[in-house]
């Protein structure tokens, strides 16, 4: 599988396996988690997306149990995590309100917890999970620089940032931000029009795309026209509709990195089918129009 260089030191696989539902699986055994990782590795998918809050603060621990039982896996994979969302949770009984915290203490505590839960010496990539209206960009920039300098993380980026959020934070940093993980799919293609993708593409920075299947909305019967067309293209190319929808993102010259998650081993084993999909320009625009519900101007 193609690999995408985020900086001079770090590469991710072209498709990333998302682990936000890892703790939702009825089988959270070390063997089952390892089977998911191995199914990805067999396809060249080496990058795994986590966050401190996933699974009500449980997903990283579930992954960590598998990694601690099979430490040899660590050198074969890249682990992405995120920080700054503070959920209301039984694990934080004194917390009154869901909020964001990009202060030094919170980010450091989050990274240290992530490393401990997953049994890691470092994260490959840390993302600020959401723009924080109270962000002190100098404080946040300084702690991100410190995390890279001390080796706790290899690279840093953001998630769900607009271009002005990006430039504000980057202005206070020595370390370059290497990606922005944004919501992007056939059903949510606004980042192609609002400048989010263009901003990154101009800088040769690959966006990561979360919810690339629109949270399952693509498969809703109300989306019959686009679903039927995806099925037609899939039948022609010997893949399923998921592969076509992800292939549509892979076709874009910005080198988008989709983050795709499922707990089903059979589906995991077919994730890389998306790299087999070929689309000409008119077919790409046909799907774009079906996703938007309107013809391009």
C-alpha positions as CSV (number, residue, x, y, z in Angstrom):
1,X,0.0,0.0,0.0
2,X,1.1,3.5,-0.7
3,X,2.6,5.5,2.2
4,X,2.2,9.2,2.8
5,X,5.1,11.2,4.3
6,X,3.9,13.7,6.9
7,X,7.3,15.0,7.6
8,X,10.9,13.8,7.1
9,X,10.6,11.2,9.8
10,X,7.0,10.0,9.8
11,X,4.9,8.2,7.2
12,X,1.4,6.8,7.5
13,X,-0.3,4.1,5.4
14,X,-2.6,5.6,2.8
15,X,-5.6,4.2,4.7
16,X,-5.7,4.4,8.5
17,X,-7.7,2.0,10.7
18,X,-9.9,3.9,13.1
19,X,-10.3,2.5,16.6
20,X,-13.0,4.7,18.0
21,X,-15.3,1.7,18.3
22,X,-12.7,-0.7,19.6
23,X,-14.1,-0.8,23.2
24,X,-17.7,-1.3,21.8
25,X,-16.9,-4.8,20.6
26,X,-18.3,-7.6,22.7
27,X,-15.0,-9.4,22.3
28,X,-12.3,-7.1,23.6
29,X,-9.8,-9.9,24.1
30,X,-6.1,-9.5,23.3
31,X,-6.4,-12.2,20.7
32,X,-9.3,-10.4,18.9
33,X,-7.6,-7.0,18.9
34,X,-4.4,-8.6,17.6
35,X,-6.4,-10.3,14.9
36,X,-7.7,-6.9,13.8
37,X,-4.2,-5.4,13.7
38,X,-2.8,-8.4,11.8
39,X,-5.7,-8.2,9.3
40,X,-4.7,-4.6,8.6
41,X,-1.0,-5.3,8.4
42,X,-1.6,-8.0,5.8
43,X,-2.9,-5.3,3.6
44,X,-0.2,-2.8,4.3
45,X,-2.3,-0.7,6.7
46,X,0.1,0.1,9.4
47,X,-1.5,3.2,11.0
48,X,-4.0,3.2,13.8
49,X,-6.2,6.1,14.9
50,X,-7.0,6.5,18.6
51,X,-8.0,9.3,21.0
52,X,-8.0,9.6,24.8
53,X,-11.8,9.9,24.9
54,X,-12.7,7.0,22.6
55,X,-14.9,4.4,24.2
56,X,-15.5,6.6,27.2
57,X,-11.7,6.5,27.8
58,X,-11.5,2.8,27.3
59,X,-10.3,2.2,23.7
60,X,-6.7,3.0,24.3
61,X,-6.6,0.6,27.3
62,X,-8.1,-2.2,25.1
63,X,-5.5,-1.6,22.5
64,X,-2.8,-1.4,25.1
65,X,-3.6,-4.9,26.5
66,X,-3.0,-6.4,23.1
67,X,0.2,-4.4,22.5
68,X,1.6,-5.4,25.9
69,X,0.8,-9.0,25.2
70,X,2.5,-8.8,21.8
71,X,5.2,-6.0,22.1
72,X,6.7,-7.0,18.7
73,X,3.8,-5.3,17.0
74,X,4.9,-1.8,18.1
75,X,7.7,-1.6,15.6
76,X,5.4,-2.4,12.8
77,X,2.7,0.2,13.4
78,X,2.1,3.9,13.8
79,X,-0.3,5.1,16.5
80,X,-2.2,8.4,16.3
81,X,-3.9,9.8,19.3
82,X,-5.8,13.0,20.2
83,X,-6.2,15.3,23.2
84,X,-8.2,18.3,24.4
85,X,-11.8,17.1,24.7
86,X,-12.9,16.6,28.3
87,X,-16.0,14.4,28.5
88,X,-18.5,14.0,31.4
89,X,-17.6,10.5,32.6
90,X,-17.7,8.3,35.6
91,X,-13.9,8.4,35.3
92,X,-13.9,12.1,36.1
93,X,-16.7,12.5,38.7
94,X,-15.8,16.1,39.5
95,X,-16.3,17.3,35.9
96,X,-19.5,19.3,35.4
97,X,-19.5,20.2,31.7
98,X,-18.1,18.7,28.5
99,X,-15.5,21.1,27.4
100,X,-12.2,21.6,25.6
101,X,-8.8,22.1,27.3
102,X,-5.7,23.0,25.3
103,X,-3.8,24.1,28.4
104,X,-0.4,22.6,29.1
105,X,-1.4,20.6,32.1
106,X,-4.3,18.9,30.4
107,X,-2.4,18.0,27.2
108,X,0.6,16.7,29.2
109,X,-1.7,14.6,31.4
110,X,-3.6,13.2,28.4
111,X,-0.4,12.2,26.6
112,X,1.1,10.6,29.7
113,X,-2.2,8.7,30.2
114,X,-2.2,7.5,26.6
115,X,1.3,6.3,26.8
116,X,0.6,4.4,30.0
117,X,-2.6,2.9,28.8
118,X,-1.1,1.6,25.5
119,X,2.3,0.7,27.0
120,X,4.2,3.1,24.7
121,X,7.3,5.1,25.0
122,X,6.0,7.6,22.4
123,X,3.1,8.4,20.1
124,X,3.8,8.7,16.4
125,X,1.3,11.5,16.0
126,X,-0.7,13.6,18.4
127,X,-3.6,15.8,17.2
128,X,-5.4,18.6,19.0
129,X,-8.9,17.1,18.8
130,X,-11.1,20.2,18.4
131,X,-10.6,23.9,18.2
132,X,-10.7,25.4,21.7
133,X,-12.3,28.9,21.9
134,X,-10.2,29.5,25.0
135,X,-6.9,28.3,23.4
136,X,-3.9,30.3,24.4
137,X,-2.0,29.6,21.2
138,X,1.4,30.4,22.8
139,X,0.8,28.0,25.7
140,X,-0.6,25.2,23.4
141,X,2.1,25.7,20.8
142,X,4.8,25.6,23.5
143,X,3.6,22.3,24.9
144,X,3.3,20.7,21.5
145,X,6.9,21.8,20.7
146,X,8.0,20.4,24.1
147,X,6.3,17.0,23.4
148,X,8.2,16.7,20.1
149,X,11.5,17.9,21.6
150,X,11.3,15.4,24.5
151,X,10.4,12.5,22.2
152,X,7.0,11.8,23.7
153,X,5.5,12.3,20.3
154,X,7.1,12.2,16.8
155,X,4.9,14.7,15.1
156,X,1.9,16.9,15.9
157,X,-1.2,18.1,14.0
158,X,-4.8,19.1,14.5
159,X,-8.3,17.8,14.0
160,X,-11.5,19.7,12.9
161,X,-9.5,23.0,12.6
162,X,-10.4,25.7,10.1
163,X,-7.5,27.4,8.3
164,X,-7.5,30.4,10.7
165,X,-7.3,28.0,13.7
166,X,-4.4,26.3,12.0
167,X,-2.5,29.5,11.3
168,X,-3.1,30.9,14.8
169,X,-1.6,27.8,16.5
170,X,1.2,27.4,13.9
171,X,2.3,31.0,14.5
172,X,3.3,30.1,18.0
173,X,5.2,26.9,17.2
174,X,8.7,25.9,16.0
175,X,7.4,22.4,15.1
176,X,5.4,22.2,11.8
177,X,1.8,20.9,12.1
178,X,1.7,17.9,9.7
179,X,-2.1,17.2,9.2
180,X,-5.6,18.2,9.9
181,X,-8.1,15.4,10.4
182,X,-11.5,16.7,9.1
183,X,-14.9,15.2,8.4
184,X,-14.9,14.5,4.7
185,X,-17.0,12.1,2.6
186,X,-19.3,11.9,-0.4
187,X,-22.1,13.1,1.9
188,X,-20.0,15.9,3.4
189,X,-17.8,17.4,0.7
190,X,-18.0,21.0,1.9
191,X,-14.2,21.0,2.7
192,X,-13.6,20.8,-1.1
193,X,-15.5,24.1,-1.4
194,X,-14.8,26.1,1.8
195,X,-11.0,26.1,1.5
196,X,-10.1,23.5,4.1
197,X,-8.6,21.0,1.6
198,X,-7.2,23.7,-0.7
199,X,-5.3,25.3,2.3
200,X,-3.6,22.0,3.0
201,X,-3.1,21.1,-0.6
202,X,-1.3,24.4,-1.3
203,X,1.2,23.4,1.5
204,X,1.6,19.7,0.4
205,X,0.0,18.6,3.6
206,X,-2.3,15.5,3.4
207,X,-5.6,15.8,5.2
208,X,-6.9,12.9,7.2
209,X,-10.6,12.2,6.7
210,X,-12.8,11.0,9.5
211,X,-16.3,9.5,8.9
212,X,-15.4,8.8,5.3
213,X,-18.6,6.8,5.0
214,X,-20.7,9.6,6.5
215,X,-21.4,7.6,9.6
216,X,-23.3,5.0,7.6
217,X,-25.6,7.5,6.0
218,X,-24.4,6.4,2.5
219,X,-26.2,3.1,3.0
220,X,-29.5,4.7,4.1
221,X,-32.4,3.9,1.7
222,X,-33.0,7.6,1.5
223,X,-29.8,7.8,-0.5
224,X,-30.9,5.4,-3.1
225,X,-29.5,7.2,-6.2
226,X,-26.0,7.4,-4.9
227,X,-26.1,4.0,-3.3
228,X,-27.3,2.4,-6.6
229,X,-24.5,4.2,-8.5
230,X,-21.9,3.0,-6.0
231,X,-23.2,-0.5,-6.4
232,X,-22.9,-0.3,-10.2
233,X,-19.3,0.9,-10.1
234,X,-18.5,-1.7,-7.5
235,X,-19.9,-4.5,-9.6
236,X,-17.9,-3.3,-12.6
237,X,-14.7,-3.3,-10.6
238,X,-15.3,-6.3,-8.3
239,X,-15.5,-4.4,-5.0
240,X,-18.2,-3.3,-2.6
241,X,-19.8,0.1,-2.2
242,X,-17.5,1.0,0.7
243,X,-14.4,0.6,-1.4
244,X,-15.9,2.8,-4.1
245,X,-16.8,5.5,-1.6
246,X,-13.3,5.5,-0.1
247,X,-11.7,5.2,-3.5
248,X,-13.5,8.5,-4.4
249,X,-11.5,10.2,-1.7
250,X,-8.3,8.5,-2.6
251,X,-8.7,9.8,-6.2
252,X,-8.3,13.4,-5.1
253,X,-4.8,15.0,-5.7
254,X,-4.6,16.3,-2.1
255,X,-3.6,12.7,-1.1
256,X,-6.4,12.4,1.5
257,X,-5.9,9.8,4.2
258,X,-9.2,8.1,5.0
259,X,-9.7,6.9,8.6
260,X,-11.9,3.8,8.4
261,X,-13.2,1.9,11.3
262,X,-15.1,-1.4,11.8
263,X,-15.0,-4.2,14.4
264,X,-16.0,-6.8,11.7
265,X,-12.9,-8.9,10.8
266,X,-14.3,-9.7,7.3
267,X,-14.8,-6.0,6.6
268,X,-11.4,-5.1,8.0
269,X,-9.8,-7.6,5.6
270,X,-11.4,-5.8,2.6
271,X,-10.4,-2.2,3.6
272,X,-7.6,-2.1,1.0
273,X,-10.0,-2.8,-1.9
274,X,-10.5,0.9,-2.0
275,X,-7.0,1.2,-3.5
276,X,-8.1,-0.9,-6.5
277,X,-10.9,1.5,-7.5
278,X,-10.3,3.7,-10.6
279,X,-12.5,6.6,-11.5
280,X,-12.4,8.9,-14.4
281,X,-13.1,12.6,-14.0
282,X,-16.8,12.4,-15.1
283,X,-17.5,9.5,-12.8
284,X,-15.9,11.3,-9.9
285,X,-18.1,14.4,-10.6
286,X,-21.1,12.2,-11.0
287,X,-20.7,10.9,-7.5
288,X,-19.9,14.4,-6.2
289,X,-23.2,15.7,-7.6
290,X,-25.1,12.7,-6.2
291,X,-23.6,13.3,-2.8
292,X,-24.5,17.0,-2.9
293,X,-27.9,16.5,-4.4
294,X,-27.3,19.2,-7.0
295,X,-25.5,19.7,-10.2
296,X,-22.3,21.7,-10.1
297,X,-22.9,25.3,-11.1
